[in-house]
């Protein structure tokens, strides 16, 4: 590590603000107390003073990032029913403008939503959702101007009607019914409970006043409320536009109800009943419903039932479904998208930890008798450009389309968009993200190794580096490494390209990802074996990944920085407590660190909904388990590596006080000379800065710290 920055321990905010009667720093949880802001301001000042010598490096990283990317961006055009829409982001803009033109008339384009203008004057600005009704002549959207994820509902007549604020303090999601007439339409939205859990679905009747380009909102009517505090609700519409789907789900159980999209005030129909431990998603083709579920096994299977049968009396646990794709041990079915000609199914191969898209061509269920189900008449995997990579099905608004738009990217290849004609199999690249500068895809190499965890499980570790430095690794010269960890909520970290990451790679850093249990890379059991009573596996896996990188000659043992955000910050924080010598530094971004205390407070946002992820500490054995790994409960007097800790004042997912308390506790216990730094963004929520330029500057500052810690500053 290069020489540390000058110490300013004598002016430490921790020393100045310590209270002997509250050694755990719980007083920081009172956001109304002026001394809380004073403490965070003092910590920010300490952070800025320490970082001052690295400001030129951060500026160079930021400018290098800008030089590598296309700043003026025109999005791909999408043809809806009446208009073609697309976005344009100016070279100096943080946010895009949305444009449209009548289908086939590009000469008549017009801007219908100017986000830079709406964001002007706000330190924070975020769009939750945008939704067009069937005639595409109005726009509804939700926006958050504080960062606390509480949204306001707005409506305007297109293209340039005056915006109307209809509701405040609602959830982000919107969905139009299909009942629009010349007189009005119905809009559906979500609302939170007191813990900011999406607990209910509402419909809002709107009456058009087209002569004034305005609308009159009726009284919102509740469609559904979820009383169980562990469940969240959501609203969506099938691509067939026939059904609105109301989903109520916890971390391991779901229930799906539907209502005809043309009759949003009709009673809800149960399409998948709630069964503890069973998750399901529903899609629709006229004549049939499709259900992806894990009732038959943890890797999910795909079933079908005739629409007439399902609606005859609703669906219950005894309703017979026909299996289309059976449960298999070697692959997990992750998603299903219905089209007129059949289905696209996302399938994850466990051995490869790779997602594939399968195209299932089905016969027509609408012409069949209620007793007969559609059958598969064609089944193929879509080709991948390389492995490992990510391949996603982009939004396709038309149910009858035979052209799929795919997004493909990897650790070495920037995103590209491909149109696949399903009838002919012809592929056409419609856009590739431009990349400028001295480090191009052919100069990078991606690899994967396997780490043996404490219980013998093999854990995949992905990495990307410069190709010339890979040769050095092969010749026994290990490299400085950034090891990234997440490993929670069953979400996989599939390969993704990052232009900002190129600044680190260009300077000789290896970027590695530990695909620990708790993530979703190797199917549902991989997730289940890293949550609840099995959470310890995540920590063992992360440290095993670090050791494997060293043992296999990739990483210099003295130059490894651990990075984690949110739940990944908890992963890294726990591992730093347990093995501080394993890393020369760690970055903890909006980290979930006060696990036990947070989960003991059901009044906090998200807590009750997280019981099925972490457990309910009202049970003594669960509290004991959490206490054993909760980072704040395991800070001890030892030599910690350099720590860069980030929090956000308006964060409702991880309270600003969690990183602040960890900073204070570690600062008090630090036995070495490495810096412990806290920065709190007083204008942002959990997702950080809303504008792209501020987000890039924040990223450059983190990267400057990482390079300093790796001795590359």
Secondary structure, 3 states (H helix, E strand, C coil): CCCCCCCCHHHCHHHHHCCHHHCCCHHHHCCCCHHHHHHHHHHHHHHHHHHHHHHHHHHHHHHHHHHHCCCCEECCCEECCCEEEEEEECCCCCCCEEEEEECCCHHHCEEEEEHHHHHCCCCCCEEEEEEECCCCCEEEEEEECCCCCCEEEEEEECCCCCCEEEEEEECCCEEECCCCCCCEEEEEEEEECCCCCEEEEEEEEEEEECCCCEEEECCCEEEEECCCCCCEEEEEECCCCCEEEEEEECCCCEEEEEEECCCCCCCCEEEECCCCCCCEEEEEECCEEEEEECCCCCCCEEEEEEHHHHHHHCCCCCCCCEEEECCCCCEEEEEEEEECCEEEEEEEECCCCEEEEEEEEECCHHHCCCCCCCCEEEEEECCCCCCCCEEEECCCCCCCCCEEEEEEECCCCCCEEEEEECCCCCEEEEEECCCCCCCCHHHEEEEEEEEECCCCCEEEEEEEEEHHHHHHHHCCCCEEEEEEECCCCCCCCCCCCCHHHHHHHHCCCEEEEECCCCCCCCCHHHHHCCCHHHCHHHHHHHHHHHHHHHHCCCEEEEEEEEEEECHHHHHHHHHHHHCHHHCCEEEEECCCCCHHHHHCCCCCCCCHHHHHHHCCCCCHHHHHHHHHHCHHHHCCCECCCEEEEEEECCCCCCCHHHHHHHHHHHHHHECCCCCEEEEEECCCECCECCCHHHHHHHHHHHHHHHHHHCCCC
